[in-house]
Structures are given as structure tokens and as C-alpha cells.
Amino acid sequence: MTAAPFIVDSHCHLDFPDFDADRDALIERAQQADVRLMVTISTRVARLARLLELTRAYPNVYASVGTHPLSAGEEPDLDTDEYVRWSAEPKIVAIGEAGLDYFHEGAPPAVQERVFRKQIAAARVTGLPLVIHSRECDADMMRILTDEIRQERFGFVLHCFTAGRELAEHGLALGGYVSFSGILAFKRSEDLRAIAVTIPDDRILVETDAPYLAPPPNRGKRNEPAFVRDTAAALAEVKGLTLEELATRTSDNFFRLFSKVPDPRQAAAKAA
């Protein structure tokens, strides 16, 4: 008998009010869809208390601490020490969502970069992976990552990847991972699927970015962690793998990068 897939939603936003009416039910639906772990990602340190409540309420939910680039203007003066302090919480397993976003109107690029670099420093100090948001900023993102990696290496993932091939290759060359959301399965995402084919199997993750970007057959609806199974199936098809193979590889990658998260598969193997 083939074991059920073990799928991880490496990036969602369970604290968002979109889920207030049925959060317990959606966690259950995720379990039924073989989504065994979820990381709810911070967008503002000021709201971190809510994320911590969720990690305490749900054993299979972990969290990050960080300031989204579009929130950088709200938290421009946070010190690296503040991110580091919160990272001591047992279920805080990453820094971010940090980065740059030149598509939406938000904080000036210089402010975004300053806040981004503080979180890079926090990733170095803590050894936690950095979750990177990158939108319409490929040249600056490559410049900053190159500069920072030259100073000292740190683990990172380019989340919800939709950028060009050059940024993907650059991130991989610097030791990073690439994560794909439901956008990969959109009908007009041929270019993105062509990039996904080239990503090494040991550097790839899947995510929902819920409540946004639901993949088919739920496109246009509110996204939720259960739907990461559909993204994983689409990526498996692109990579020429079975869903079970893809799930195993992306989960292996997740636990390698998010090394603070215990791998329940190991405990199950020891108990068997």
C-alpha cells in the first residue's frame, strides 16, 4: 500500500480575517488533504501575538517573525535585536516575510531595503531561514542578496516565485530555495512552468500564500492550506514526478531549510 503524501504548506497567512469564520474547519480540511504542517507567515511584528496564539492552538502550525516590505513604513525603526528576540519563541521557525515590492504602492525603496537588510541580519544571528518577498525588483534583489551573501551566508527561500529566470538562477547560485504557489497552475503561466522545470528537485518548495492565489479548480475563491495539494500536483506534472514523489522531495527540502521544525516522519519511523 502506498503511504499517503506528506505535504507542507510552507507559506500561508492564517491570522488574516478571511479565516475568522472557519479556521478550525480549514485546519481539518488541510489534514484531510494530506497537508500535515503549515507555516503562518508574519507581515508585521506588531501583529505577532496573534500568530503565536495560532501556533499554540494548533500543533501543526508554525510561524515566522518579520516585516513585509509593504509594511516597512509602519516598522522602519525596528532593530535586528527585536526580530532576534521574538525568534526565541519555540514555534517561530523563520524570519520574514521580508524583501522588496516595487509593484504595489508602499514604503520608498530605500526604507524597504533598510528593513530588509535588518531581517537578513536577524536570519544570520538566529540561523533561521529568511522568507523573501520579491515583486518587480529583480535587479535590486540580486544586488542586495549578492552583497549580503558576500558578508556571510544565510538560508533563504524566494517565496511565491513569479520573477524572471535570472533571479531564480541567481538565488539558487547563492544557495537559496524557490517556492511555487497556485500561480504555477494558472493557464497562462507557461513561462513560470518553464522555470520550474529547471529548479533542482532538492531546492524546491510549495505553498499557498493563502488566502490569496488559489490554484485550479478553486481559482477565484479564497485560498486555504488544503489547496496546496493542487499546487503540488501541478508541480509534480511539470517535473515528471508522482504526487507522492513531489511531496516527499518538497517536504525533505522544507525540513532541511526550516530546520527548527521537528520532522514528524522521523518520530513515526522510530515508532514503527
ROGULUM-70863 format. One record per residue: x, y, z of N, C-alpha, C in turn; residue in three letters. Coordinates in steps of 0.05 Angstrom, whole numbers, padded with zeros to 5 digits. Example, Ala and Ser with C-alpha at 12.3 -4.5 7.8 and 13.67 -1.06 7.14 Angstrom:
REM residues 2
n.u|n.v|n.w|ca.u|ca.v|ca.w|c.u|c.v|c.w|code
00264|-00114|00156|00246|-00090|00156|00264|-00066|00156|ala
00257|-00045|00142|00273|-00021|00143|00258|00001|00157|ser
REM end
This chain:
REM residues 272
n.u|n.v|n.w|ca.u|ca.v|ca.w|c.u|c.v|c.w|code
00017|-00024|00000|00000|00000|00000|00018|00025|00000|met
00012|00044|-00017|00027|00069|-00019|00019|00087|00004|thr
00040|00098|00018|00034|00116|00040|00022|00142|00030|ala
00005|00153|00046|-00007|00179|00039|00015|00200|00036|ala
00012|00219|00018|00032|00241|00016|00034|00256|00042|pro
00058|00267|00046|00063|00285|00068|00070|00312|00056|phe
00050|00331|00057|00053|00357|00043|00055|00379|00064|ile
00072|00398|00059|00076|00421|00076|00068|00446|00061|val
00051|00462|00073|00045|00489|00063|00065|00508|00076|asp
00086|00515|00062|00108|00530|00073|00103|00560|00077|ser
00079|00569|00067|00074|00598|00069|00044|00603|00066|his
00032|00611|00088|00004|00620|00088|00001|00641|00109|cys
-00024|00653|00110|-00029|00675|00129|-00054|00669|00145|his
-00052|00650|00163|-00075|00641|00178|-00087|00661|00197|leu
-00071|00682|00203|-00081|00703|00221|-00100|00723|00207|asp
-00101|00722|00181|-00117|00742|00166|-00147|00738|00172|phe
-00162|00759|00173|-00191|00757|00180|-00207|00740|00161|pro
-00196|00735|00137|-00210|00718|00117|-00217|00691|00129|asp
-00202|00682|00150|-00206|00656|00161|-00220|00656|00188|phe
-00229|00679|00197|-00240|00680|00224|-00265|00663|00228|asp
-00281|00659|00207|-00306|00645|00209|-00303|00615|00210|ala
-00281|00604|00199|-00279|00575|00197|-00251|00564|00200|asp
-00235|00577|00217|-00207|00569|00219|-00204|00540|00228|arg
-00219|00532|00248|-00217|00504|00257|-00223|00484|00234|asp
-00244|00491|00218|-00252|00473|00196|-00231|00472|00175|ala
-00218|00495|00169|-00198|00494|00147|-00173|00479|00156|leu
-00166|00480|00182|-00144|00464|00191|-00150|00434|00188|ile
-00175|00427|00193|-00183|00399|00189|-00183|00391|00160|glu
-00193|00409|00143|-00192|00403|00114|-00164|00400|00104|arg
-00145|00415|00115|-00117|00412|00107|-00107|00384|00114|ala
-00113|00375|00138|-00105|00348|00147|-00117|00327|00128|gln
-00142|00330|00121|-00155|00311|00103|-00142|00310|00075|gln
-00130|00333|00068|-00117|00335|00042|-00087|00327|00043|ala
-00079|00315|00065|-00051|00307|00070|-00032|00330|00073|asp
-00042|00353|00081|-00025|00376|00087|-00020|00375|00117|val
00004|00366|00124|00009|00358|00152|00020|00381|00169|arg
00033|00401|00156|00044|00423|00170|00039|00449|00154|leu
00037|00471|00169|00033|00498|00157|00051|00518|00171|met
00062|00537|00157|00076|00559|00169|00060|00584|00163|val
00050|00597|00184|00035|00622|00180|00055|00645|00182|thr
00056|00661|00162|00078|00680|00158|00071|00708|00168|ile
00090|00720|00183|00087|00746|00194|00089|00768|00173|ser
00072|00788|00174|00074|00812|00157|00081|00837|00173|thr
00076|00836|00199|00082|00858|00218|00089|00846|00245|arg
00111|00855|00256|00117|00847|00283|00096|00855|00303|val
00083|00878|00297|00062|00888|00315|00039|00869|00318|ala
00036|00851|00299|00014|00831|00300|00023|00803|00307|arg
00047|00801|00316|00058|00774|00321|00044|00759|00343|leu
00032|00773|00362|00018|00759|00384|-00004|00741|00373|ala
-00017|00750|00352|-00039|00734|00341|-00027|00709|00328|arg
-00005|00710|00315|00007|00687|00303|00015|00667|00325|leu
00026|00677|00346|00034|00659|00368|00010|00645|00380|leu
-00013|00659|00382|-00037|00646|00392|-00044|00622|00374|glu
-00041|00626|00348|-00048|00605|00329|-00029|00581|00332|leu
-00004|00586|00336|00015|00564|00339|00010|00548|00364|thr
-00001|00561|00384|-00008|00547|00409|-00034|00532|00407|arg
-00052|00542|00390|-00078|00529|00387|-00077|00505|00369|ala
-00058|00504|00350|-00057|00483|00330|-00028|00471|00330|tyr
-00026|00446|00338|00001|00434|00340|00016|00433|00313|pro
00002|00432|00291|00016|00430|00265|00020|00457|00251|asn
00017|00479|00266|00021|00506|00255|00045|00519|00268|val
00063|00529|00251|00086|00544|00260|00085|00572|00248|tyr
00104|00589|00256|00102|00617|00247|00130|00629|00243|ala
00130|00652|00230|00154|00668|00227|00151|00694|00241|ser
00173|00710|00242|00171|00737|00252|00184|00755|00232|val
00170|00776|00223|00181|00794|00203|00163|00817|00196|gly
00174|00833|00178|00160|00857|00169|00159|00856|00138|thr
00136|00853|00127|00132|00852|00098|00141|00879|00086|his
00153|00879|00062|00162|00904|00050|00140|00925|00048|pro
00115|00917|00044|00093|00936|00043|00085|00946|00070|leu
00096|00934|00091|00092|00944|00119|00117|00958|00130|ser
00137|00960|00113|00163|00971|00123|00159|00999|00133|ala
00141|01015|00121|00137|01042|00131|00124|01043|00158|gly
00112|01021|00167|00099|01020|00193|00119|01012|00215|glu
00140|00998|00207|00160|00988|00226|00189|00994|00217|glu
00194|01019|00209|00220|01025|00197|00243|01025|00217|pro
00236|01028|00242|00257|01032|00263|00262|01007|00280|asp
00249|00985|00274|00254|00961|00290|00283|00953|00287|leu
00296|00946|00309|00324|00937|00308|00324|00907|00301|asp
00347|00898|00291|00351|00869|00287|00346|00854|00312|thr
00354|00865|00335|00351|00852|00361|00321|00845|00366|asp
00303|00861|00356|00274|00855|00361|00266|00830|00347|glu
00274|00827|00322|00268|00802|00308|00281|00778|00321|tyr
00306|00782|00330|00321|00760|00343|00307|00752|00369|val
00298|00772|00384|00285|00766|00410|00260|00749|00406|arg
00244|00756|00387|00219|00740|00382|00226|00712|00371|trp
00248|00710|00358|00255|00684|00346|00260|00662|00367|ser
00263|00670|00392|00268|00651|00413|00242|00636|00420|ala
00219|00645|00411|00194|00631|00415|00197|00603|00402|glu
00189|00582|00416|00193|00555|00406|00182|00550|00378|pro
00160|00562|00371|00148|00556|00345|00152|00578|00324|lys
00169|00597|00330|00178|00616|00309|00202|00602|00295|ile
00198|00597|00269|00217|00580|00255|00230|00593|00231|val
00224|00619|00226|00235|00633|00203|00234|00663|00209|ala
00249|00678|00193|00249|00707|00193|00235|00717|00167|ile
00218|00737|00170|00205|00747|00146|00175|00744|00149|gly
00161|00754|00131|00165|00757|00103|00179|00784|00098|glu
00203|00783|00087|00219|00807|00083|00225|00809|00053|ala
00234|00833|00045|00242|00836|00018|00235|00863|00006|gly
00228|00863|-00020|00223|00887|-00035|00198|00883|-00052|leu
00182|00904|-00055|00159|00903|-00072|00156|00931|-00085|asp
00162|00931|-00111|00160|00956|-00127|00135|00957|-00144|tyr
00119|00936|-00141|00094|00935|-00157|00072|00951|-00144|phe
00068|00946|-00118|00048|00960|-00102|00059|00986|-00091|his
00041|01004|-00085|00049|01029|-00072|00054|01023|-00042|glu
00077|01031|-00033|00084|01026|-00005|00106|01044|00004|gly
00123|01034|00022|00145|01049|00032|00165|01054|00009|ala
00180|01076|00010|00201|01081|-00010|00221|01058|-00011|pro
00232|01053|-00035|00252|01031|-00037|00274|01032|-00017|pro
00284|01055|-00010|00306|01057|00009|00297|01047|00037|ala
00272|01053|00044|00262|01043|00070|00258|01013|00069|val
00247|01003|00047|00244|00974|00044|00271|00960|00046|gln
00291|00971|00033|00317|00959|00034|00329|00958|00062|glu
00326|00980|00076|00337|00982|00103|00324|00961|00121|arg
00298|00958|00120|00283|00939|00136|00290|00910|00127|val
00293|00906|00102|00301|00880|00091|00329|00872|00102|phe
00348|00890|00101|00375|00883|00110|00375|00877|00140|arg
00359|00890|00156|00357|00884|00184|00348|00855|00188|lys
00329|00846|00172|00319|00819|00175|00339|00798|00164|gln
00354|00806|00144|00376|00789|00135|00395|00784|00159|ile
00402|00806|00173|00420|00804|00196|00408|00786|00217|ala
00381|00788|00221|00368|00770|00241|00370|00741|00233|ala
00367|00736|00207|00369|00708|00197|00397|00697|00202|ala
00417|00714|00199|00445|00705|00205|00449|00699|00234|arg
00439|00717|00251|00443|00714|00280|00429|00689|00291|val
00405|00685|00281|00388|00663|00292|00393|00636|00278|thr
00403|00637|00253|00406|00613|00237|00379|00604|00225|gly
00358|00620|00228|00332|00614|00216|00332|00622|00187|leu
00316|00609|00171|00315|00616|00142|00300|00643|00139|pro
00307|00658|00118|00294|00683|00112|00274|00678|00089|leu
00249|00686|00094|00227|00683|00074|00226|00709|00059|val
00232|00708|00032|00236|00732|00016|00212|00737|-00002|ile
00202|00761|-00001|00182|00771|-00020|00196|00788|-00040|his
00192|00782|-00066|00206|00797|-00087|00187|00802|-00110|ser
00180|00828|-00114|00160|00835|-00135|00170|00859|-00151|arg
00175|00854|-00177|00183|00876|-00195|00208|00890|-00185|glu
00227|00874|-00176|00251|00887|-00164|00276|00869|-00169|cys
00276|00854|-00190|00296|00834|-00194|00325|00844|-00191|asp
00331|00867|-00204|00358|00877|-00204|00367|00884|-00175|ala
00350|00898|-00160|00357|00906|-00133|00358|00881|-00115|asp
00340|00862|-00119|00341|00838|-00103|00367|00823|-00107|met
00376|00820|-00131|00401|00807|-00137|00425|00822|-00125|met
00424|00848|-00127|00445|00865|-00116|00447|00861|-00085|arg
00425|00862|-00072|00425|00860|-00043|00433|00832|-00034|ile
00422|00812|-00046|00429|00785|-00039|00459|00779|-00043|leu
00469|00788|-00065|00498|00784|-00071|00515|00798|-00050|thr
00508|00823|-00044|00523|00838|-00025|00522|00825|00003|asp
00499|00816|00011|00496|00805|00038|00509|00777|00040|glu
00506|00761|00019|00518|00734|00020|00549|00736|00021|ile
00560|00756|00008|00589|00760|00009|00598|00766|00037|arg
00581|00779|00053|00589|00785|00081|00588|00759|00098|gln
00566|00745|00095|00562|00719|00110|00538|00705|00099|glu
00539|00680|00096|00517|00665|00084|00493|00662|00103|arg
00470|00659|00092|00445|00654|00107|00426|00638|00089|phe
00408|00623|00102|00389|00608|00086|00365|00625|00078|gly
00354|00620|00055|00331|00636|00046|00315|00621|00025|phe
00290|00630|00023|00272|00620|00002|00260|00644|-00012|val
00259|00643|-00039|00245|00662|-00055|00216|00652|-00056|leu
00198|00664|-00040|00171|00653|-00037|00154|00663|-00060|his
00133|00646|-00066|00113|00653|-00087|00127|00663|-00112|cys
00145|00647|-00122|00162|00657|-00144|00147|00663|-00169|phe
00150|00687|-00179|00138|00695|-00205|00157|00712|-00221|thr
00182|00715|-00212|00201|00732|-00225|00213|00718|-00250|ala
00234|00731|-00260|00247|00720|-00284|00267|00698|-00278|gly
00275|00685|-00299|00294|00662|-00297|00321|00671|-00284|arg
00329|00696|-00290|00355|00705|-00280|00355|00706|-00249|glu
00333|00716|-00237|00332|00717|-00208|00331|00688|-00196|leu
00317|00670|-00209|00316|00643|-00199|00344|00631|-00199|ala
00358|00634|-00221|00385|00623|-00223|00404|00636|-00204|glu
00401|00662|-00200|00418|00677|-00182|00413|00667|-00153|his
00388|00665|-00146|00381|00655|-00119|00392|00627|-00114|gly
00389|00610|-00133|00400|00583|-00130|00430|00583|-00127|leu
00444|00599|-00143|00473|00601|-00142|00483|00610|-00114|ala
00466|00626|-00101|00473|00636|-00074|00464|00617|-00052|leu
00453|00594|-00060|00446|00574|-00040|00417|00574|-00032|gly
00400|00590|-00045|00372|00593|-00037|00354|00572|-00048|gly
00329|00573|-00039|00308|00555|-00048|00287|00572|-00063|tyr
00270|00558|-00079|00249|00572|-00094|00223|00558|-00088|val
00203|00574|-00081|00177|00563|-00073|00155|00572|-00093|ser
00138|00554|-00101|00117|00559|-00120|00089|00558|-00107|phe
00073|00577|-00115|00045|00578|-00105|00026|00569|-00127|ser
00000|00573|-00123|-00020|00565|-00142|-00017|00579|-00169|gly
-00003|00601|-00171|00002|00614|-00196|00014|00595|-00217|ile
00030|00576|-00207|00042|00557|-00225|00022|00542|-00242|leu
-00002|00537|-00231|-00022|00521|-00245|-00041|00539|-00262|ala
-00038|00565|-00261|-00055|00582|-00278|-00050|00576|-00307|phe
-00070|00579|-00323|-00069|00572|-00352|-00047|00587|-00366|lys
-00043|00613|-00359|-00024|00629|-00374|00004|00630|-00361|arg
00010|00611|-00344|00036|00611|-00330|00056|00593|-00344|ser
00055|00592|-00370|00074|00575|-00384|00103|00582|-00378|glu
00110|00608|-00377|00137|00616|-00372|00146|00608|-00344|asp
00128|00610|-00325|00135|00602|-00298|00139|00571|-00296|leu
00123|00556|-00310|00127|00527|-00310|00153|00520|-00324|arg
00161|00535|-00344|00187|00530|-00357|00210|00535|-00338|ala
00207|00554|-00320|00228|00559|-00300|00227|00537|-00279|ile
00203|00528|-00271|00201|00507|-00250|00215|00482|-00259|ala
00214|00475|-00284|00227|00451|-00294|00257|00452|-00288|val
00268|00475|-00288|00297|00478|-00285|00307|00478|-00256|thr
00288|00481|-00237|00296|00483|-00209|00303|00455|-00199|ile
00327|00452|-00187|00334|00425|-00177|00314|00415|-00157|pro
00309|00389|-00158|00289|00377|-00140|00295|00381|-00111|asp
00320|00386|-00104|00327|00390|-00075|00327|00419|-00067|asp
00316|00437|-00084|00315|00466|-00076|00287|00477|-00081|arg
00267|00461|-00081|00240|00470|-00088|00220|00465|-00066|ile
00202|00485|-00062|00181|00483|-00041|00154|00489|-00054|leu
00133|00483|-00039|00106|00490|-00048|00092|00506|-00025|val
00073|00522|-00033|00059|00539|-00014|00032|00547|-00025|glu
00016|00559|-00008|-00009|00571|-00018|-00008|00602|-00019|thr
00005|00615|00000|00003|00643|00004|-00027|00650|00010|asp
-00041|00631|00021|-00069|00635|00029|-00072|00659|00047|ala
-00093|00675|00043|-00118|00669|00028|-00117|00677|-00001|pro
-00093|00682|-00012|-00091|00691|-00040|-00084|00668|-00058|tyr
-00089|00672|-00085|-00077|00656|-00106|-00085|00627|-00106|leu
-00110|00621|-00102|-00119|00593|-00103|-00114|00581|-00130|ala
-00103|00557|-00131|-00099|00544|-00157|-00125|00532|-00168|pro
-00126|00525|-00194|-00149|00510|-00204|-00150|00484|-00189|pro
-00174|00473|-00183|-00200|00482|-00193|-00214|00503|-00176|pro
-00200|00516|-00158|-00212|00535|-00140|-00203|00564|-00145|asn
-00191|00568|-00169|-00182|00595|-00175|-00205|00615|-00173|arg
-00199|00638|-00161|-00220|00658|-00157|-00234|00657|-00130|gly
-00230|00634|-00117|-00241|00631|-00090|-00220|00638|-00069|lys
-00228|00639|-00044|-00209|00643|-00022|-00191|00618|-00022|arg
-00165|00623|-00021|-00146|00601|-00019|-00144|00592|00010|asn
-00136|00567|00014|-00132|00556|00041|-00111|00533|00039|glu
-00099|00526|00061|-00077|00507|00061|-00083|00480|00046|pro
-00107|00470|00048|-00114|00445|00034|-00108|00446|00004|ala
-00110|00470|-00007|-00106|00473|-00036|-00077|00471|-00045|phe
-00058|00470|-00026|-00030|00467|-00034|-00027|00439|-00047|val
-00044|00421|-00041|-00043|00395|-00054|-00046|00398|-00085|arg
-00064|00416|-00093|-00067|00421|-00122|-00042|00434|-00135|asp
-00029|00452|-00120|-00004|00463|-00130|00017|00442|-00131|thr
00018|00425|-00111|00038|00403|-00112|00033|00384|-00135|ala
00008|00378|-00141|00001|00361|-00164|00010|00374|-00190|ala
00005|00400|-00192|00013|00414|-00217|00044|00414|-00220|ala
00058|00419|-00198|00087|00419|-00199|00098|00391|-00205|leu
00085|00370|-00194|00093|00343|-00199|00091|00337|-00229|ala
00069|00346|-00241|00066|00342|-00270|00087|00356|-00286|glu
00094|00380|-00278|00115|00395|-00292|00142|00381|-00290|val
00147|00369|-00266|00173|00357|-00261|00174|00327|-00269|lys
00152|00317|-00278|00151|00289|-00286|00152|00270|-00263|gly
00140|00277|-00240|00140|00261|-00216|00112|00254|-00209|leu
00109|00233|-00192|00083|00228|-00180|00078|00249|-00157|thr
00054|00252|-00149|00048|00270|-00127|00063|00261|-00102|leu
00064|00235|-00097|00078|00225|-00073|00108|00231|-00074|glu
00120|00228|-00098|00148|00235|-00100|00153|00265|-00096|glu
00136|00281|-00108|00139|00310|-00105|00136|00318|-00076|leu
00115|00307|-00063|00110|00313|-00035|00134|00306|-00017|ala
00146|00283|-00022|00169|00274|-00006|00192|00293|-00010|thr
00197|00301|-00035|00221|00318|-00040|00217|00346|-00029|arg
00193|00357|-00033|00189|00384|-00023|00188|00385|00008|thr
00178|00363|00020|00178|00362|00049|00207|00358|00060|ser
00222|00341|00046|00250|00339|00054|00264|00366|00053|asp
00259|00381|00032|00271|00407|00029|00262|00426|00051|asn
00237|00425|00057|00226|00442|00078|00240|00437|00104|phe
00243|00412|00112|00255|00406|00138|00285|00412|00138|phe
00297|00411|00115|00326|00418|00113|00329|00448|00117|arg
00312|00464|00104|00314|00493|00106|00303|00504|00133|leu
00279|00494|00140|00266|00503|00165|00273|00483|00187|phe
00299|00482|00193|00310|00461|00209|00300|00462|00238|ser
00288|00483|00247|00278|00485|00274|00252|00469|00277|lys
00239|00462|00255|00214|00447|00256|00220|00418|00259|val
00210|00404|00280|00214|00375|00282|00200|00361|00258|pro
00213|00341|00248|00202|00325|00226|00186|00302|00238|asp
00159|00303|00237|00144|00281|00250|00147|00255|00236|pro
00157|00255|00211|00161|00230|00197|00183|00213|00210|arg
00203|00227|00222|00224|00213|00235|00214|00199|00261|gln
00197|00214|00276|00186|00202|00300|00169|00178|00293|ala
00153|00180|00271|00136|00158|00263|00153|00134|00255|ala
00176|00139|00242|00193|00117|00233|00205|00103|00257|ala
00213|00118|00277|00224|00106|00301|00204|00089|00316|lys
00179|00098|00315|00158|00084|00330|00149|00059|00316|ala
00154|00058|00290|00144|00035|00273|00160|00009|00280|ala
REM end
